[in-house]
Amino acid sequence: MDTKSEKLRDACELALQAFRKLKQPEFDDIISKLEFCIGSYNNDKNPVGLVEFGFKSLEMFNEIRKKHPRKVSLKVIDALEDSLT
């Protein structure tokens, strides 16, 4: 089993939960893409989508933290950074 990919899936699930918590319509697209990629990974174990949208999520969270530091947990950002490097 590829533990790096599993770690990335777990980080993307944390990101998905964080986006849902924000309850903002502008995040609906990334939420649906993360849901799809996580489901796809669970079926075929191909992490390509997780990598792409993991980086996109990380970029979005970093932008959110610049304006609203308390809205996104560092735990989510650290999990994404750790699993993507």
C-alpha positions in Angstrom: 0.0 0.0 0.0 1.3 3.5 -0.9 1.3 5.3 2.4 2.3 8.7 0.8 -0.9 8.6 -1.3 -3.0 7.5 1.7 -1.5 10.4 3.6 -2.5 12.8 0.8 -6.0 11.4 0.7 -6.3 12.0 4.4 -5.0 15.6 4.0 -7.5 16.2 1.1 -10.3 14.9 3.4 -9.3 17.4 6.0 -9.2 20.2 3.4 -12.7 19.1 2.2 -14.0 19.4 5.8 -12.4 22.8 6.2 -13.9 24.1 3.0 -17.3 22.8 4.1 -16.9 24.6 7.4 -16.4 27.9 5.7 -19.9 27.6 4.1 -19.1 30.0 1.3 -20.6 29.4 -2.2 -17.3 30.3 -3.9 -15.8 27.0 -2.5 -18.5 24.8 -4.0 -16.3 24.0 -7.0 -13.3 22.9 -5.1 -15.5 21.0 -2.7 -17.0 19.0 -5.5 -13.6 18.4 -7.1 -12.1 17.2 -3.9 -15.1 14.9 -3.3 -14.7 13.4 -6.8 -10.9 13.0 -6.5 -11.2 11.3 -3.1 -13.8 8.9 -4.4 -11.8 8.2 -7.5 -8.7 7.6 -5.5 -10.6 5.2 -3.2 -11.7 3.2 -6.3 -8.5 3.2 -8.5 -5.7 4.2 -6.1 -4.4 6.8 -8.7 -3.5 10.0 -6.7 -3.2 12.3 -9.7 -6.4 14.3 -8.9 -5.5 14.4 -5.2 -2.1 16.0 -6.1 -3.7 18.6 -8.4 -6.5 19.6 -6.1 -4.3 19.2 -3.0 -2.0 22.0 -4.4 -5.0 24.1 -5.4 -6.5 23.7 -1.9 -3.2 24.6 -0.3 -3.0 27.7 -2.5 -6.6 28.8 -1.6 -6.0 28.2 2.1 -2.9 30.3 2.1 -4.8 33.1 0.5 -7.6 32.8 3.0 -5.1 32.9 5.9 -3.6 36.1 4.6 -6.9 37.9 5.1 -8.5 35.9 7.8 -5.8 34.0 9.9 -8.3 32.2 12.2 -10.6 30.8 9.5 -8.3 28.0 8.4 -6.5 25.7 10.8 -2.8 25.4 10.5 -3.3 21.6 11.0 -5.0 21.5 7.5 -2.3 23.5 5.9 0.5 21.5 7.5 -1.2 18.2 6.5 -1.4 19.3 2.9 2.2 20.6 2.8 3.5 17.5 4.5 1.7 15.1 2.1 2.5 17.1 -1.1 6.3 17.3 -0.5 
